[in-house]
Amino acid sequence: MSTKNQQPAKSTITRNVADLDKETGNVYESVAILGKRANQISVQIKEELTEKLKEFEVSGENLEEVYENREQIEMSKLYERMPKPGAIAIQEMIDGKIYSEADATRPQ
């Protein structure tokens, strides 16, 4: 899954914590789920970036060529501007894209 298609906030938004329990019925459970999802997203983004940066690995090039690689700099800046994993996780919860194992056992 790529995070590029999502549109969570890129800056800090104040949220009402009481609204986070709408899906789970428990704000603490919601925060725990959001934390786990944010960690998953963070790992995914790191793996994605690592794969893309492998294209820029150098072997035997001089140091000046490494510092002048504009494509690598632009790619790094793109990832720096991306929304934080926590913001993505919250947006996914708001959009109903997150579910927990407890959801499967919870009575409808």
N, C-alpha and C positions, 0 to 999 in steps of 0.2 A: 504494500500500500504506500503510495506516495502522498506526502503531506502538502504538495503544491496546490491541489485543487481546493483546499479548505480555506475558509476566510475568517478565522478567529482574529480577535483584536491583536494588533501589533504593539499596543501600549497597555498600560495598566488600566483596568476598569474596576470600579468598586462594585462588588456584588453582595447581595443579601444572602448571608450564609443559610438562613432559614429556607431559602428557595432551593437549596441543593438537595434537600431531602424528599423532594417530590417523587422521584423515581423509586427510592429505596425505603422511604418512611423513617430513615434515621440519618441525621446529618453526619454522624461520625462514620457510619458505613459508607456514605457517599464520598466523604473526604478520603477514606482509605482506598476506595475504588479509583478515585481521581488520581491519587498518588501512584497507584500501581500502573494505571494507564499512561500517566505522564512519564514514568520510568520506561515503559515499553516504547513510547514515541521517541524518547531521548536516545535509546539504544538504536532504534531504527534510523533516526537522522544521522547518528554517528557512523553507522555502517554505510549508509548511502554516501555520506561525504568522504569517508575513507576510500570507498570504491572509486569515486570520481577523482580523488586526489592521487590515486595510484597511477593515473595517466601522466601525471607530472613528475613522477619519480625520476631522479637523475642518477646517472652512473658515469662518473668521470668528467662531468661538465664542471666548468669553473664556477666559483661562487657568484660572480657577477651575473651570469646567465640565470641562476636560480632566483635572484632578487628581482630580475626584470621580467618575470613571467606574468604578464598582465592577465591572461586567462585564469590562472590560478588565483590571483588576487581578486578578480571579479567574482569568481565562484565562492571564495571565502566570504566576501562581502554579502553575497546573496544569502548564504546560510546565516550570517550574523543578523540580517534584517528579518529573517523568518520569525513568526510568532514563537514564543516559548512553549515548550511541551505542556506545561500546566494550562496555558491558555487554549491550546488545541484540545486537551482533554476536557476542559470545561465546555467548550463549544460542542464537542462530540456528545457530551451528556445532555446539553440543552437540545441538540438535534435528535436525541433518542438513539444514538449510534452505539452507546455503551450499554452492555448488560453484564451482570455478574452471575456466577454460578448459583447464587441464592435465588435469582430471578426464575430459574428453571424449576426450583422446588417450591417457590412461593405460590399460594393459591391465587387464582385469578379473580 
